[in-house]
């Protein structure tokens, strides 16, 4: 693997501190987006399955490819069971839900981490926000939530695997986790995020 870059900068570290202090919620929390949409961060459970299935169909081919490395709009039964049965220790997951125009509940974003098999102090993260709600600050809120939850559970580093053209996630990590280091193996870009230098306000 070839090193690509290290994100750093005094101003970025200040942004990271402000973001983490403002957006790490205990046991979930309420969000009001810039367009007035009200949402809630809540743990993902088996009851989240229909929300996840519907949200998958609302991803654009580009967003789906960036998340799954190939366009996908349906998950297998095995994947759905895994994604909706986090234990809160090895596998931690939260979703963002709100109400659509007819008042029914909809899932608009999700975030999770899963500890790696070879090192329980390292966890791989994933973030997904459906296209209609991208660029509204949900990603940075979920990243803060994952960082807080991982730190509480004794995790030292988070790892994110992404396509090299996943500009939204790449910018998010570089801005709000300025100590992250990036390596590229010719296909996948990996961000390694040490948690020791990231300030946390409240526990998730």
C-alpha positions as CSV (number, residue, x, y, z in Angstrom):
1,X,0.0,0.0,0.0
2,X,1.2,3.5,-0.8
3,X,0.8,6.4,1.6
4,X,-1.3,9.2,0.1
5,X,-1.5,11.9,2.7
6,X,-1.8,12.9,6.3
7,X,-4.6,15.4,7.2
8,X,-3.5,18.1,9.7
9,X,-3.8,21.8,10.6
10,X,-4.6,24.0,13.6
11,X,-7.8,25.3,12.2
12,X,-9.0,21.8,11.3
13,X,-8.3,20.6,14.8
14,X,-10.4,23.5,16.2
15,X,-13.2,22.5,13.8
16,X,-13.0,18.9,15.1
17,X,-13.2,20.0,18.7
18,X,-16.3,22.2,18.0
19,X,-18.0,19.5,16.0
20,X,-17.4,16.7,18.6
21,X,-18.5,18.9,21.5
22,X,-21.7,20.0,19.7
23,X,-22.8,16.7,18.1
24,X,-22.0,13.7,20.2
25,X,-25.4,12.7,21.7
26,X,-26.0,10.4,24.7
27,X,-28.4,7.5,23.7
28,X,-29.2,9.2,20.4
29,X,-30.5,12.8,19.9
30,X,-32.7,15.1,17.9
31,X,-31.6,16.9,14.8
32,X,-33.2,19.8,13.0
33,X,-31.8,20.2,9.5
34,X,-31.4,23.5,7.7
35,X,-34.6,22.9,5.7
36,X,-36.6,22.4,9.0
37,X,-36.7,18.6,8.7
38,X,-36.7,17.0,12.2
39,X,-34.9,13.7,12.7
40,X,-33.8,11.5,15.5
41,X,-30.7,9.4,16.0
42,X,-31.6,6.0,17.4
43,X,-30.0,2.5,17.8
44,X,-30.5,0.1,14.9
45,X,-32.5,-3.0,15.9
46,X,-34.4,-5.7,14.1
47,X,-37.3,-3.3,13.8
48,X,-35.1,-1.1,11.6
49,X,-35.1,-3.6,8.8
50,X,-37.9,-2.2,6.6
51,X,-36.4,1.3,7.0
52,X,-33.0,0.0,5.8
53,X,-34.6,-1.9,2.9
54,X,-36.5,1.2,1.7
55,X,-33.5,3.5,2.2
56,X,-31.4,1.2,0.0
57,X,-33.7,1.9,-2.9
58,X,-33.4,5.6,-2.4
59,X,-29.6,5.6,-3.0
60,X,-28.4,6.9,-6.3
61,X,-26.1,4.5,-8.3
62,X,-23.2,6.7,-7.4
63,X,-23.9,6.8,-3.7
64,X,-24.5,3.1,-3.7
65,X,-21.2,2.4,-5.5
66,X,-19.3,4.6,-3.1
67,X,-20.8,2.8,-0.1
68,X,-20.7,-0.8,-1.3
69,X,-17.9,-0.5,-4.0
70,X,-20.5,-1.6,-6.6
71,X,-24.1,-0.3,-7.2
72,X,-26.4,-2.3,-4.9
73,X,-30.1,-1.6,-4.1
74,X,-31.0,-4.8,-2.2
75,X,-29.3,-6.6,0.6
76,X,-29.3,-10.4,1.2
77,X,-31.2,-12.0,4.1
78,X,-27.9,-12.7,5.8
79,X,-26.7,-9.1,5.4
80,X,-30.0,-7.7,6.8
81,X,-29.8,-9.9,9.8
82,X,-26.2,-8.8,10.5
83,X,-26.9,-5.1,9.9
84,X,-30.0,-5.1,12.2
85,X,-28.5,-7.1,15.1
86,X,-25.6,-5.1,16.6
87,X,-24.6,-6.1,20.1
88,X,-23.5,-2.6,21.0
89,X,-20.0,-3.8,21.9
90,X,-18.3,-5.5,19.0
91,X,-20.9,-4.1,16.5
92,X,-22.4,-0.7,17.2
93,X,-25.0,0.9,14.9
94,X,-27.3,3.9,14.8
95,X,-29.7,5.2,12.3
96,X,-31.3,8.6,11.6
97,X,-35.0,8.6,11.1
98,X,-37.7,11.2,10.4
99,X,-41.1,11.6,8.9
100,X,-41.8,12.0,5.2
101,X,-44.6,14.1,3.7
102,X,-47.4,11.7,4.6
103,X,-46.2,11.3,8.2
104,X,-44.7,7.8,7.9
105,X,-41.4,7.0,9.4
106,X,-38.4,6.9,7.0
107,X,-34.7,6.1,7.5
108,X,-32.4,8.6,6.0
109,X,-28.9,7.7,7.3
110,X,-27.0,5.0,9.2
111,X,-23.6,4.6,10.8
112,X,-21.8,1.7,12.4
113,X,-18.5,0.3,13.5
114,X,-17.5,-3.4,13.8
115,X,-14.3,-4.4,15.6
116,X,-11.7,-6.1,13.5
117,X,-11.1,-9.8,14.0
118,X,-7.3,-9.4,14.6
119,X,-7.5,-6.4,16.9
120,X,-10.4,-5.6,19.2
121,X,-9.1,-2.1,19.7
122,X,-9.6,-1.3,16.1
123,X,-13.0,-1.0,14.4
124,X,-14.1,-0.5,10.8
125,X,-16.7,2.2,10.3
126,X,-19.3,2.9,7.6
127,X,-21.6,5.9,7.0
128,X,-24.5,6.1,4.6
129,X,-26.8,9.1,4.0
130,X,-29.4,8.9,1.3
131,X,-29.0,11.4,-1.6
132,X,-31.9,13.7,-0.7
133,X,-30.3,14.4,2.7
134,X,-26.6,14.7,1.8
135,X,-24.8,17.9,2.5
136,X,-26.9,18.8,5.5
137,X,-24.5,18.0,8.3
138,X,-25.8,14.5,9.1
139,X,-22.4,12.8,8.2
140,X,-20.4,14.9,10.6
141,X,-23.0,14.3,13.4
142,X,-22.8,10.5,12.8
143,X,-19.0,10.6,12.7
144,X,-19.0,12.3,16.1
145,X,-21.4,9.7,17.5
146,X,-19.2,6.9,16.3
147,X,-16.1,8.4,17.7
148,X,-17.7,9.0,21.1
149,X,-19.2,5.4,21.2
150,X,-15.9,3.8,20.1
151,X,-13.9,5.7,22.7
152,X,-16.3,4.6,25.5
153,X,-15.8,1.0,24.4
154,X,-12.1,1.0,24.6
155,X,-11.4,1.3,20.8
156,X,-8.2,3.2,20.0
157,X,-8.5,3.5,16.2
158,X,-11.3,3.7,13.6
159,X,-10.7,2.6,10.0
160,X,-12.7,3.6,7.0
161,X,-12.5,1.9,3.6
162,X,-13.7,3.9,0.6
163,X,-13.4,4.4,-3.1
164,X,-10.7,7.1,-3.9
165,X,-13.4,9.3,-5.5
166,X,-15.6,9.3,-2.4
167,X,-15.1,13.0,-2.0
168,X,-17.8,13.7,0.6
169,X,-16.5,11.1,3.1
170,X,-12.9,12.0,2.4
171,X,-13.5,15.7,3.1
172,X,-15.5,14.8,6.2
173,X,-12.6,12.7,7.7
174,X,-9.9,15.2,6.7
175,X,-11.8,18.1,8.3
176,X,-13.1,16.5,11.5
177,X,-10.5,13.8,12.1
178,X,-7.4,15.8,11.2
179,X,-5.0,13.2,12.6
180,X,-6.2,10.6,10.1
181,X,-3.7,8.9,7.8
182,X,-4.6,7.6,4.4
183,X,-3.1,4.8,2.4
184,X,-4.1,3.6,-1.1
185,X,-3.6,0.1,-2.5
186,X,-4.5,0.9,-6.1
187,X,-8.2,0.2,-5.6
188,X,-9.3,1.1,-2.1
189,X,-8.4,4.2,0.0
190,X,-8.1,3.4,3.7
191,X,-8.3,6.0,6.4
192,X,-6.8,5.2,9.8
193,X,-8.2,7.4,12.5
194,X,-6.5,7.4,16.0
195,X,-9.0,8.5,18.7
196,X,-6.5,9.6,21.3
197,X,-6.2,13.1,20.0
198,X,-9.9,13.7,19.4
199,X,-11.8,15.5,22.1
200,X,-15.1,14.1,23.2
201,X,-17.8,16.0,25.0
202,X,-20.4,13.5,26.0
203,X,-20.7,9.7,25.7
204,X,-22.9,8.0,23.2
